[in-house]
């Protein structure tokens, strides 16, 4: 069982979907601290004026507030603003309607928390990309402890034989824990071909919205890294 675990992002980049697609089970870390000014509730799109953030306003009441507790603020119509920005910025792209259809469906039911919205959009975009990896929430497992203890217990609970970590995991993962648990540890590779984009020089770190609007169904062939993962613990 190949398992990937990561916090949810709003309209994440293609590497996020590559990570999901390379796993047999994807666990959304939703019961950890919500971080302000991070990918949890915002992402980048290209416009004729340069890169622009699309930010979902949230109610941040406490530093210890978890992602699954972070409510979306609907005082202003951010959904309309995000849709308009995408429609205008990608009006010349061939597949913008596909993006807008997915967003319209995701926005329609007015998700309460940022976690709900992110899961709704990532599964919808995932289906479009041909990714059908099952998704679970860490909050469903009720696990406590420090970062590594919790991670290892999640992997044990779901029956992981391989853990696929993002490359930043090198900075904090204790590889001995994986050897002791008999779990293979891989670090994800993020090496992708450029694709045709609007508005100037190619930008890699943008939302999946950009890839699908420009490439449509061909995006399915562009979300797999061209370099293999690094196996740190076999």
C-alpha positions in Angstrom: 0.0 0.0 0.0 1.6 3.2 -1.2 0.5 6.1 0.9 0.9 9.9 0.6 0.0 12.4 3.3 -0.1 16.2 3.0 -2.1 19.2 4.1 -4.8 20.3 1.8 -4.1 23.2 -0.6 -6.5 25.5 -2.5 -6.4 24.8 -6.2 -2.9 23.3 -5.9 -0.2 22.9 -8.6 0.3 19.8 -10.8 2.9 18.3 -8.5 0.2 17.9 -5.8 -1.9 15.9 -8.2 1.1 13.8 -9.3 1.7 13.0 -5.6 -2.0 11.9 -5.2 -1.9 9.8 -8.4 1.3 8.0 -7.4 -0.3 6.7 -4.2 -2.8 3.9 -3.5 -4.2 6.0 -0.7 -4.0 9.8 -0.1 -4.5 11.1 3.5 -5.3 14.7 3.9 -3.7 16.1 7.1 -6.6 18.2 8.2 -6.2 18.1 12.0 -2.9 20.0 12.2 -2.4 23.7 12.7 -3.8 26.1 10.0 -1.0 28.3 8.8 -1.8 31.9 7.7 -0.5 33.3 4.3 0.1 29.7 3.1 -1.2 27.4 0.4 -4.0 26.2 2.6 -6.4 29.0 1.4 -4.7 30.5 -1.6 -2.8 29.9 -4.9 -1.4 31.6 -8.0 -2.8 32.1 -11.5 -1.3 33.9 -14.4 -2.9 37.1 -15.6 -1.9 39.7 -18.2 -0.6 41.8 -15.3 1.5 39.0 -13.9 1.0 36.3 -11.2 -2.0 36.9 -9.0 -3.1 35.3 -5.7 -6.6 33.8 -5.4 -7.2 33.9 -1.7 -10.2 32.4 0.2 -11.0 34.5 3.2 -11.1 32.5 6.4 -11.9 33.2 10.1 -8.6 32.8 11.9 -9.4 33.0 15.6 -6.5 31.3 17.3 -2.9 30.3 16.6 -3.7 26.6 17.5 -6.7 26.5 15.2 -6.7 23.3 13.0 -7.3 23.2 9.3 -10.5 21.3 9.7 -11.8 24.0 12.1 -11.0 26.9 9.8 -14.2 28.4 8.5 -14.6 30.2 5.2 -15.8 33.8 5.4 -18.6 34.6 3.0 -19.1 38.3 3.9 -17.8 39.3 0.4 -18.4 37.2 -2.7 -14.9 35.8 -3.2 -16.3 32.9 -5.3 -17.5 35.4 -7.9 -14.2 37.2 -7.8 -12.2 34.1 -8.3 -14.4 32.9 -11.1 -14.2 36.3 -12.8 -10.4 36.5 -12.5 -10.0 33.0 -14.0 -12.5 33.6 -16.8 -10.9 36.9 -17.8 -7.3 35.8 -17.4 -7.8 32.6 -19.4 -10.3 33.9 -21.9 -7.9 33.1 -24.7 -7.2 29.6 -23.4 -9.0 26.7 -25.2 -10.2 24.8 -22.1 -11.2 27.5 -19.6 -14.9 26.3 -19.6 -13.7 22.9 -18.2 -12.1 24.7 -15.2 -15.2 26.9 -14.6 -17.5 24.0 -14.7 -15.5 22.3 -12.0 -15.4 25.4 -9.9 -19.1 26.2 -10.3 -20.0 22.7 -9.0 -17.5 23.0 -6.1 -18.7 26.5 -5.1 -22.4 25.8 -5.4 -22.8 24.0 -2.0 -21.0 26.7 -0.1 -18.5 24.6 1.9 -18.2 25.6 5.6 -14.5 25.0 6.1 -11.4 25.5 4.0 -10.7 21.8 4.4 -14.1 20.9 2.9 -13.6 23.2 -0.1 -10.1 22.0 -0.8 -11.1 18.3 -0.7 -14.1 19.0 -2.9 -12.0 20.8 -5.5 -9.0 18.4 -5.4 -11.3 15.4 -6.0 -13.1 17.1 -8.8 -10.0 18.2 -10.6 -8.5 14.8 -9.9 -11.4 13.0 -11.6 -10.8 15.3 -14.6 -7.2 14.3 -14.7 -8.1 10.6 -14.4 -6.9 10.3 -10.8 -9.2 8.1 -8.6 -7.0 7.5 -5.6 -9.1 7.1 -2.4 -8.9 10.0 0.0 -9.1 9.8 3.8 -8.9 12.5 6.5 -6.4 12.4 9.3 -9.1 13.8 11.6 -11.1 10.6 11.2 -8.2 8.6 12.8 -8.1 10.6 16.1 -4.3 10.3 16.4 -2.3 12.6 18.8 1.4 13.1 19.5 4.3 14.9 17.9 4.8 15.2 14.2 6.8 12.0 13.7 4.8 9.9 16.1 1.5 10.9 14.5 2.9 10.3 11.0 4.0 6.8 11.8 0.8 6.0 13.6 -1.3 7.1 10.6 0.8 4.9 8.3 0.4 2.0 10.6 -3.4 2.5 10.9 -3.9 2.6 7.1 -1.6 -0.3 6.4 1.1 1.5 4.5 4.1 -0.4 3.1 5.5 2.6 1.3 5.3 6.3 2.3 5.8 8.9 -0.4 7.0 12.1 1.1 7.5 15.5 -0.4 11.1 16.5 -0.9 10.9 18.8 2.2 10.5 15.7 4.3 14.3 15.3 4.2 14.5 18.1 6.7 12.5 16.5 9.5 11.9 12.8 8.9 13.8 10.3 11.0 14.6 7.5 8.5 15.3 5.1 11.3 11.6 5.1 12.2 10.8 3.8 8.7 13.5 1.1 8.9 12.2 0.0 12.3 8.6 -0.1 11.0 9.5 -1.9 7.8 8.0 0.9 5.7 9.7 2.0 2.4 10.4 5.8 2.3 10.4 7.6 -1.0 11.0 11.3 -1.6 8.7 12.6 -4.4 10.4 14.0 -7.6 8.9 17.1 -9.1 10.4 17.4 -12.6 7.9 18.5 -15.3 7.9 19.5 -18.9 6.9 23.1 -19.6 3.6 23.5 -21.5 2.1 26.4 -23.5 1.0 29.3 -21.3 -0.6 32.7 -21.8 1.0 35.9 -20.6 4.8 35.8 -21.0 7.5 33.5 -19.7 6.7 30.1 -18.4 5.8 29.9 -14.7 5.9 26.5 -13.1 4.5 27.2 -9.6 1.0 28.0 -10.6 -2.4 26.4 -9.9 -3.7 23.3 -11.7 -6.2 25.8 -13.1 -3.5 27.1 -15.5 -2.5 23.7 -16.8 -6.1 22.5 -17.5 -7.2 25.9 -19.0 -4.3 25.8 -21.4 -4.1 22.0 -22.2 -7.4 20.5 -21.4 -7.4 16.7 -21.3 -3.8 16.7 -22.5 -3.0 17.7 -18.9 -3.3 14.1 -17.9 0.0 13.4 -19.8 1.7 16.4 -18.2 1.3 15.6 -14.4 3.8 12.8 -14.1 7.3 13.7 -13.0 10.0 12.9 -15.6 12.4 11.9 -12.8 12.0 8.9 -10.5 11.4 9.2 -6.8 14.4 8.9 -4.5 14.2 5.7 -2.4 15.7 6.6 1.0 14.7 3.5 2.9 14.1 0.3 1.0 
